[in-house]
Amino acid sequence: MITQKRKLNFDKALALASRAQQFIPGITQTASKRPEAFAPGAFPDFIERAQGSRVWDVDGNEYIDFVMACGPVTLGYCYPEVDHAIQTQLARGIIFSRPGALEAEVAELLAEIVPSAEMTRFFKGGAEANSAALRLARAFTGRTRVASCGYRGWHDQWAVVHTPRGIPHCLAELIHEFKYNDLQSLETLLENDPHQFAAVIIDPVSAETPQENFLRGVQALAHKHGALLIFDEIVTGFRLAPGGAQAYFGVTPDLAVFAKGIANGMPLSAVVGRRDVMQMATQVFMTLTYGDEQLSLAAARATLNVLRTQDVCGHIWRAGRRLVQGVKQIIEETGTPFAFRGVEAMPAFVATQQFAGKPLTGEEQNCAWYYLLAELAQHGILWRKHSLILPSYSHTEQDIDRAVEAMGYVLSDLRDLLAAGKLRQAVPVTDLPIGFKRL
Ligand SMILES: Cc1ncc(COP(=O)(O)O)c(C=O)c1O
């Protein structure tokens, strides 16, 4: 046995949560980091420090992290080359009144690594970069509608479809969703409103793997209808391959958006793409104070150099494969209501809503997630529900094996509780919230 179950103490975290509640609506800024996204009361809510694949919560408990800050930390926490680059730049200045030298250098590195990156504009967040890419596409084509598949972020024009509260309803007319691996659903949209679509935007992989020729088919349909193809590579970028999913699958979009993974956790995003489309950025209004902030660009330069010279993505794939293989086998052996989806470099473990041939109620599913997350935390493993698991370059084979072993104990116990109809009693919280659902 390599994992040791321990009882967790969250005294400091509980005190901090009640303070945070008074001053921050929702306790924290990222929906998928809120307590209700995990197992409230039985999972660490505040982290104090991190190193490699490990994090320590404010109460001093140590964990192997498989959430990795929701994706940006592809190299691992406190990666020496990146931290050194940030420290060196910090001594020189954070931001200047004229452009620093780093912007052009990082854009040039991106052009070398990413197939579509003839030119680059930098931003801070993923939603912001997606909005910028769409503005470029609209200006270039003179059209307004967008066909979208997947999550794009919190900005009005994206969030209006699923979380419309506080957003002018008229925006919903301009965004049309199509289904992953369903070219017909895209074709129907594009044919129903001919000459209206500026862009087709999609994350090349999410909780599903593209069927043979799906991405190429999306590209062909977009171009047939005069729309640009935009890849949202916010998660796939610098993870599936140094050049992103576009390099991995050999499909080069007109524009692509990168964020997580570009600077190993520093706040930087980028729109890259075809020179003629990117040049529109000089004709539309697209400006921000922090786009050339130097610490993030220094971190990006260091991160991209590590990606160029070391087998980061190969390591992530191998770690993911080992994890998926181990966890899948346990799921099959125990018959517990979970399944693997997507690709191993960013696996999604989802709920299957059935146990022993019988459907589970919503409450039973919630209890199963709660139990899984709470028990894994006691085994020193940070996991998440409804979303991607994100191994990094710093995860070792031992880390993966510890997670698989812990999963073995937890899912065996979960099976027994489900079979005996005793899961509800084993979960201390009633009225469990569903939490933010990313997939
Ligand atoms: C595919 C994808 N697009 C866009 C976003 C939004 O990025 P941000 O939260 O940085 O605005 C995310 C964030 O999780 C994402 O996964």
The ligand as an SDF file (V2000), in Angstrom:
LIG
                    3D

 16 16  0  0  0  0  0  0  0  0999 V2000
  -12.0440   25.8980  -23.8850 C   0  0  0  0  0  0  0  0  0  0  0  0
  -12.1220   27.1310  -23.0250 C   0  0  0  0  0  0  0  0  0  0  0  0
  -12.4160   28.3110  -23.6030 N   0  0  0  0  0  0  0  0  0  0  0  0
  -12.4920   29.4320  -22.8730 C   0  0  0  0  0  0  0  0  0  0  0  0
  -12.2890   29.4360  -21.5110 C   0  0  0  0  0  0  0  0  0  0  0  0
  -12.3740   30.7220  -20.7450 C   0  0  0  0  0  0  0  0  0  0  0  0
  -11.1120   31.1110  -20.3140 O   0  0  0  0  0  0  0  0  0  0  0  0
  -10.9650   32.1760  -19.0980 P   0  0  0  0  0  0  0  0  0  0  0  0
  -11.5710   31.5160  -17.8920 O   0  0  0  0  0  0  0  0  0  0  0  0
   -9.4870   32.4040  -18.9790 O   0  0  0  0  0  0  0  0  0  0  0  0
  -11.7010   33.4090  -19.5000 O   0  0  0  0  0  0  0  0  0  0  0  0
  -11.9870   28.2340  -20.8640 C   0  0  0  0  0  0  0  0  0  0  0  0
  -11.7980   28.2070  -19.4080 C   0  0  0  0  0  0  0  0  0  0  0  0
  -11.8760   27.1870  -18.7600 O   0  0  0  0  0  0  0  0  0  0  0  0
  -11.9010   27.0450  -21.6390 C   0  0  0  0  0  0  0  0  0  0  0  0
  -11.6230   25.8780  -21.0520 O   0  0  0  0  0  0  0  0  0  0  0  0
  1  2  1  0
  2  3  1  0
  2 15  2  0
  3  4  2  0
  4  5  1  0
  5  6  1  0
  5 12  2  0
  6  7  1  0
  7  8  1  0
  8  9  2  0
  8 10  1  0
  8 11  1  0
 12 13  1  0
 12 15  1  0
 13 14  2  0
 15 16  1  0
M  END
$$$$
